[in-house]
Amino acid sequence: MKVKPIGEHEQTDVTMPGAAGARMRMLIGPDDGAKTFHMRHFEVEPGGHTPQHQHDYEHEILVLEGQGVARGEQGERPLKAGHVVWVPASEKHQFHNTGPQPLQFICLIPACQVCTR
């Protein structure tokens, strides 16, 4: 079992092309022996965004703090703390911070995927 505060995990810049002001922490991943899911924490600075991208796996998101928009194939949807997002496999998506504070969210992906996405 692992019990560790979010802030004690190493935070790295999201370096995928198209990202701006986004950072990630791997909360639970391959170093922990997680074989089914990986849990990541993202922080997007005001005015920043994740890259617009798509992949062949779904993922689930829980917004912890801040506000923004989720841009998907059906347009923009507002985000704020407490919102839950499901992104189906192969759907183009991007998250923008539209507020004055960092936008923070937890993202779950299948463990078999690349951890730096």
N, CA, C and O of each residue as an XYZ file, in Angstrom:
468
protein
N       0.855     -1.191      0.000
C       0.000      0.000      0.000
C       0.887      1.235      0.000
O       1.954      1.262      0.613
N       0.419      2.247     -0.699
C       1.136      3.517     -0.771
C       0.219      4.614     -0.251
O      -0.947      4.687     -0.639
N       0.736      5.462      0.620
C       0.020      6.647      1.097
C       1.023      7.793      1.048
O       2.028      7.783      1.758
N       0.739      8.776      0.203
C       1.695      9.864     -0.009
C       0.948     11.097     -0.517
O       0.139     10.975     -1.437
N       1.192     12.274      0.049
C       0.523     13.496     -0.428
C       0.851     13.799     -1.889
O       1.947     13.500     -2.363
N      -0.104     14.392     -2.592
C       0.088     14.751     -3.998
C       1.367     15.572     -4.178
O       2.157     15.297     -5.081
N       1.572     16.563     -3.336
C       2.700     17.475     -3.481
C       4.068     16.846     -3.290
O       5.077     17.465     -3.626
N       4.129     15.643     -2.765
C       5.413     14.964     -2.588
C       5.815     14.131     -3.804
O       6.883     13.520     -3.806
N       4.983     14.101     -4.822
C       5.310     13.416     -6.071
C       6.017     14.404     -7.000
O       5.678     15.588     -7.023
N       6.985     13.924     -7.753
C       7.717     14.786     -8.681
C       6.771     15.346     -9.743
O       5.948     14.628    -10.311
N       6.911     16.642     -9.991
C       6.095     17.307    -11.010
C       6.979     17.644    -12.206
O       8.065     18.202    -12.049
N       6.501     17.298    -13.411
C       7.262     17.572    -14.631
C       6.389     18.332    -15.626
O       5.163     18.223    -15.599
N       7.025     19.096    -16.497
C       6.298     19.815    -17.536
C       5.720     18.831    -18.542
O       6.345     17.819    -18.862
N       4.521     19.133    -19.041
C       3.953     18.372    -20.149
C       4.643     18.892    -21.404
O       4.529     20.072    -21.732
N       5.360     18.013    -22.109
C       6.184     18.442    -23.235
C       5.611     18.061    -24.593
O       6.254     18.293    -25.617
N       4.404     17.476    -24.621
C       3.790     17.174    -25.913
C       3.584     18.470    -26.693
O       3.225     19.485    -26.097
N       3.801     18.465    -28.003
C       3.554     19.671    -28.799
C       2.118     20.172    -28.607
O       1.165     19.394    -28.629
N       1.991     21.483    -28.420
C       0.678     22.085    -28.233
C       0.319     22.350    -26.787
O      -0.684     23.011    -26.519
N       1.114     21.850    -25.838
C       0.857     22.117    -24.417
C       1.469     23.455    -24.033
O       2.509     23.847    -24.561
N       0.814     24.154    -23.109
C       1.340     25.424    -22.601
C       0.966     25.550    -21.132
O      -0.216     25.531    -20.787
N       1.955     25.678    -20.273
C       1.697     25.886    -18.851
C       1.054     24.700    -18.157
O       0.307     24.880    -17.196
N       1.331     23.491    -18.625
C       0.747     22.287    -18.020
C       1.854     21.428    -17.410
O       2.913     21.236    -18.008
N       1.588     20.920    -16.213
C       2.529     20.054    -15.513
C       1.807     18.808    -15.021
O       0.597     18.829    -14.795
N       2.567     17.711    -14.855
C       1.979     16.435    -14.460
C       2.779     15.782    -13.344
O       4.002     15.904    -13.270
N       2.047     15.083    -12.474
C       2.651     14.213    -11.464
C       2.094     12.811    -11.689
O       0.881     12.646    -11.818
N       2.947     11.812    -11.736
C       2.510     10.418    -11.769
C       2.271     10.014    -10.314
O       3.222      9.826     -9.556
N       1.008      9.882     -9.927
C       0.675      9.550     -8.546
C       0.798      8.060     -8.277
O       1.348      7.641     -7.258
N       0.283      7.275     -9.197
C       0.400      5.818     -9.113
C       0.721      5.331    -10.514
O      -0.024      5.596    -11.457
N       1.824      4.622    -10.647
C       2.250      4.193    -11.972
C       3.144      2.982    -11.931
O       3.103      2.198    -10.983
N       3.961      2.828    -12.971
C       4.792      1.632    -13.075
C       5.779      1.479    -11.919
O       6.072      0.354    -11.515
N       6.295      2.578    -11.381
C       7.234      2.477    -10.257
C       6.574      1.912     -9.003
O       7.252      1.405     -8.110
N       5.240      2.004     -8.944
C       4.495      1.473     -7.798
C       4.040      0.035     -8.043
O       3.495     -0.604     -7.143
N       4.255     -0.470     -9.240
C       3.811     -1.813     -9.577
C       2.366     -1.874    -10.033
O       1.787     -2.958    -10.102
N       1.762     -0.711    -10.352
C       0.367     -0.679    -10.796
C       0.252     -1.363    -12.154
O       0.907     -0.955    -13.113
N      -0.564     -2.385    -12.238
C      -0.665     -3.186    -13.452
C      -1.959     -2.950    -14.246
O      -2.069     -3.399    -15.387
N      -2.934     -2.252    -13.657
C      -4.216     -2.068    -14.329
C      -4.465     -0.611    -14.709
O      -4.832     -0.322    -15.847
N      -4.267      0.309    -13.762
C      -4.513      1.731    -13.993
C      -3.307      2.545    -13.545
O      -2.544      2.125    -12.675
N      -3.148      3.718    -14.154
C      -2.189      4.711    -13.698
C      -2.983      5.971    -13.367
O      -3.900      6.354    -14.093
N      -2.615      6.603    -12.259
C      -3.281      7.826    -11.809
C      -2.291      8.982    -11.902
O      -1.171      8.916    -11.396
N      -2.750     10.055    -12.576
C      -1.903     11.223    -12.752
C      -2.612     12.478    -12.234
O      -3.841     12.548    -12.225
N      -1.827     13.460    -11.805
C      -2.336     14.753    -11.365
C      -1.810     15.802    -12.340
O      -0.604     15.899    -12.569
N      -2.715     16.577    -12.906
C      -2.326     17.655    -13.817
C      -2.616     18.998    -13.171
O      -3.608     19.163    -12.461
N      -1.740     19.947    -13.429
C      -1.926     21.328    -12.996
C      -1.670     22.208    -14.212
O      -0.608     22.141    -14.831
N      -2.666     23.040    -14.546
C      -2.578     23.916    -15.713
C      -2.679     25.353    -15.216
O      -3.662     25.729    -14.576
N      -1.668     26.146    -15.511
C      -1.643     27.527    -15.025
C      -2.697     28.370    -15.739
O      -3.159     27.994    -16.817
N      -3.083     29.506    -15.152
C      -4.057     30.377    -15.804
C      -3.627     30.707    -17.233
O      -2.483     31.096    -17.470
N      -4.546     30.549    -18.176
C      -4.268     30.780    -19.586
C      -3.602     29.610    -20.285
O      -3.434     29.634    -21.504
N      -3.219     28.583    -19.532
C      -2.536     27.430    -20.108
C      -3.504     26.367    -20.597
O      -4.718     26.475    -20.419
N      -2.935     25.330    -21.223
C      -3.774     24.251    -21.742
C      -2.950     22.996    -21.987
O      -1.733     23.053    -22.167
N      -3.631     21.878    -21.990
C      -3.020     20.618    -22.399
C      -2.993     20.594    -23.926
O      -3.668     21.408    -24.556
N      -2.240     19.694    -24.531
C      -2.251     19.625    -25.993
C      -3.573     19.071    -26.504
O      -4.212     18.264    -25.830
N      -3.982     19.499    -27.686
C      -5.132     18.860    -28.326
C      -4.608     17.544    -28.891
O      -3.660     17.527    -29.676
N      -5.233     16.443    -28.483
C      -4.726     15.137    -28.901
C      -5.830     14.094    -28.802
O      -6.926     14.366    -28.312
N      -5.517     12.908    -29.276
C      -6.421     11.772    -29.154
C      -5.574     10.517    -29.024
O      -4.405     10.506    -29.409
N      -6.160      9.474    -28.487
C      -5.471      8.205    -28.313
C      -6.491      7.089    -28.311
O      -7.694      7.338    -28.232
N      -6.017      5.864    -28.399
C      -6.919      4.722    -28.573
C      -7.423      4.133    -27.255
O      -7.856      2.982    -27.222
N      -7.374      4.895    -26.186
C      -7.897      4.444    -24.897
C      -8.720      5.556    -24.259
O      -8.470      6.742    -24.478
N      -9.692      5.154    -23.477
C     -10.502      6.131    -22.737
C      -9.725      6.599    -21.518
O      -8.748      5.973    -21.108
N     -10.175      7.706    -20.948
C      -9.683      8.069    -19.625
C     -10.726      8.859    -18.870
O     -11.657      9.425    -19.443
N     -10.539      8.877    -17.562
C     -11.486      9.484    -16.645
C     -10.772     10.596    -15.882
O      -9.593     10.481    -15.547
N     -11.510     11.676    -15.613
C     -10.922     12.863    -14.999
C     -11.824     13.349    -13.878
O     -13.048     13.333    -14.001
N     -11.209     13.783    -12.781
C     -11.903     14.429    -11.672
C     -11.248     15.786    -11.463
O     -10.057     15.858    -11.159
N     -12.017     16.870    -11.623
C     -11.487     18.222    -11.443
C     -11.456     18.522     -9.945
O     -12.473     18.435     -9.257
N     -10.262     18.879     -9.456
C     -10.066     19.157     -8.036
C     -10.204     20.632     -7.695
O     -10.833     20.991     -6.699
N      -9.610     21.489     -8.533
C      -9.592     22.933     -8.257
C      -9.588     23.703     -9.562
O      -9.171     23.196    -10.603
N     -10.062     24.941     -9.486
C      -9.999     25.844    -10.621
C     -11.194     25.714    -11.545
O     -12.188     25.056    -11.238
N     -11.056     26.371    -12.696
C     -12.116     26.346    -13.704
C     -11.494     26.404    -15.080
O     -10.366     26.862    -15.261
N     -12.259     25.927    -16.046
C     -11.753     25.922    -17.410
C     -12.787     25.380    -18.358
O     -13.982     25.365    -18.059
N     -12.319     24.935    -19.504
C     -13.184     24.300    -20.492
C     -12.515     23.035    -21.003
O     -11.293     22.949    -21.122
N     -13.358     22.062    -21.299
C     -12.926     20.845    -21.984
C     -13.339     21.015    -23.435
O     -14.522     21.191    -23.726
N     -12.392     20.966    -24.336
C     -12.692     21.079    -25.763
C     -12.675     19.687    -26.365
O     -11.674     18.973    -26.299
N     -13.799     19.319    -26.950
C     -13.929     18.011    -27.572
C     -14.566     18.134    -28.931
O     -14.752     19.238    -29.443
N     -14.897     17.020    -29.509
C     -15.464     17.011    -30.852
C     -16.860     17.621    -30.907
O     -17.312     18.008    -31.985
N     -17.553     17.716    -29.781
C     -18.887     18.340    -29.741
C     -18.831     19.789    -29.260
O     -19.873     20.381    -28.975
N     -17.633     20.370    -29.165
C     -17.513     21.757    -28.731
C     -16.896     21.870    -27.358
O     -16.228     20.953    -26.882
N     -17.132     23.026    -26.716
C     -16.570     23.308    -25.398
C     -17.583     23.018    -24.304
O     -18.779     23.260    -24.462
N     -17.084     22.497    -23.196
C     -17.902     22.255    -22.009
C     -17.188     22.887    -20.822
O     -15.985     22.685    -20.658
N     -17.905     23.656    -19.981
C     -17.263     24.269    -18.822
C     -16.843     23.218    -17.802
O     -17.483     22.177    -17.652
N     -15.749     23.519    -17.104
C     -15.221     22.658    -16.044
C     -15.056     23.458    -14.774
O     -14.723     24.642    -14.825
N     -15.283     22.830    -13.635
C     -14.952     23.439    -12.352
C     -14.770     22.322    -11.333
O     -15.088     21.163    -11.601
N     -14.260     22.683    -10.173
C     -14.007     21.708     -9.115
C     -15.252     20.868     -8.861
O     -16.359     21.395     -8.747
N     -15.059     19.562     -8.775
C     -16.156     18.637     -8.532
C     -16.718     18.005     -9.788
O     -17.491     17.051     -9.697
N     -16.352     18.510    -10.963
C     -16.832     17.916    -12.211
C     -16.056     16.640    -12.527
O     -14.868     16.518    -12.230
N     -16.765     15.699    -13.139
C     -16.198     14.440    -13.595
C     -16.305     14.409    -15.116
O     -17.340     14.769    -15.678
N     -15.235     13.978    -15.780
C     -15.183     13.954    -17.245
C     -14.814     12.544    -17.698
O     -13.918     11.917    -17.132
N     -15.498     12.058    -18.706
C     -15.125     10.806    -19.354
C     -14.802     11.123    -20.800
O     -15.631     11.687    -21.514
N     -13.601     10.764    -21.240
C     -13.181     10.968    -22.624
C     -13.114      9.594    -23.288
O     -12.269      8.774    -22.928
N     -13.996      9.336    -24.253
C     -13.965      8.043    -24.941
C     -12.684      7.865    -25.761
O     -12.027      8.840    -26.124
N     -12.350      6.637    -26.037
C     -11.201      6.335    -26.893
C     -11.358      7.036    -28.240
O     -12.456      7.097    -28.792
N     -10.270      7.554    -28.753
C     -10.156      8.181    -30.076
C     -10.810      9.550    -30.201
O     -10.804     10.114    -31.295
N     -11.374     10.111    -29.135
C     -11.957     11.453    -29.227
C     -10.877     12.514    -29.016
O     -10.131     12.459    -28.038
N     -10.796     13.482    -29.940
C      -9.870     14.598    -29.763
C     -10.334     15.417    -28.567
O     -11.528     15.669    -28.404
N      -9.380     15.835    -27.728
C      -9.737     16.597    -26.536
C      -8.578     17.475    -26.084
O      -7.419     17.249    -26.431
N      -8.939     18.494    -25.291
C      -7.972     19.452    -24.773
C      -8.621     20.150    -23.584
O      -9.834     20.355    -23.567
N      -7.818     20.513    -22.597
C      -8.316     21.197    -21.406
C      -7.623     22.547    -21.276
O      -6.395     22.637    -21.286
N      -8.443     23.606    -21.153
C      -7.947     24.981    -21.034
C      -8.326     25.542    -19.676
O      -9.442     25.339    -19.198
N      -7.388     26.250    -19.058
C      -7.674     26.964    -17.819
C      -8.163     28.357    -18.193
O      -7.437     29.129    -18.818
N      -9.396     28.674    -17.806
C      -9.970     29.992    -18.098
C     -10.078     30.858    -16.851
O     -10.593     31.974    -16.915
N      -9.600     30.357    -15.719
C      -9.738     31.080    -14.465
C      -8.443     31.708    -13.985
O      -7.407     31.594    -14.640
N      -8.507     32.379    -12.824
C      -7.329     33.059    -12.276
C      -6.432     32.155    -11.430
O      -5.330     32.563    -11.065
N      -6.869     30.959    -11.117
C      -6.110     30.020    -10.284
C      -5.725     28.801    -11.117
O      -6.316     28.574    -12.172
N      -4.745     28.010    -10.667
C      -4.419     26.783    -11.396
C      -5.630     25.857    -11.515
O      -6.424     25.731    -10.582
N      -5.757     25.219    -12.663
C      -6.752     24.174    -12.891
C      -6.061     22.861    -12.549
O      -5.045     22.516    -13.152
N      -6.609     22.127    -11.581
C      -6.001     20.873    -11.156
C      -6.992     19.733    -11.335
O      -8.165     19.849    -10.979
N      -6.501     18.626    -11.894
C      -7.379     17.467    -12.058
C      -6.594     16.172    -11.975
O      -5.391     16.127    -12.233
N      -7.311     15.121    -11.607
C      -6.792     13.762    -11.565
C      -7.228     13.088    -12.859
O      -8.364     13.261    -13.300
N      -6.323     12.318    -13.472
C      -6.612     11.613    -14.709
C      -6.204     10.156    -14.553
O      -5.091      9.860    -14.116
N      -7.106      9.249    -14.910
C      -6.836      7.805    -14.884
C      -6.719      7.289    -16.306
O      -7.517      7.640    -17.175
N      -5.707      6.444    -16.538
C      -5.516      5.819    -17.845
C      -5.190      4.343    -17.637
O      -4.769      3.958    -16.546
N      -5.377      3.515    -18.656
C      -4.948      2.127    -18.550
C      -3.432      2.042    -18.353
O      -2.685      2.818    -18.948
N      -2.987      1.124    -17.539
C      -1.565      0.989    -17.232
C      -0.725      0.625    -18.441
O       0.482      0.868    -18.440
N      -1.324      0.051    -19.469
C      -0.533     -0.392    -20.625
C      -0.157      0.769    -21.538
O       0.531      0.551    -22.535
N      -0.582      1.993    -21.238
C      -0.316      3.128    -22.109
C       0.955      3.866    -21.680
O       1.456      3.663    -20.574
N       1.462      4.707    -22.551
C       2.650      5.505    -22.261
C       2.335      6.478    -21.130
O       1.321      7.175    -21.178
N       3.176      6.529    -20.133
C       2.909      7.309    -18.923
C       3.109      8.799    -19.079
O       2.644      9.556    -18.226
N       3.761      9.253    -20.099
C       4.072     10.670    -20.228
C       3.039     11.442    -21.017
O       3.198     12.646    -21.219
N       1.981     10.781    -21.471
C       0.958     11.472    -22.253
C       0.089     12.342    -21.385
O      -0.825     12.997    -21.885
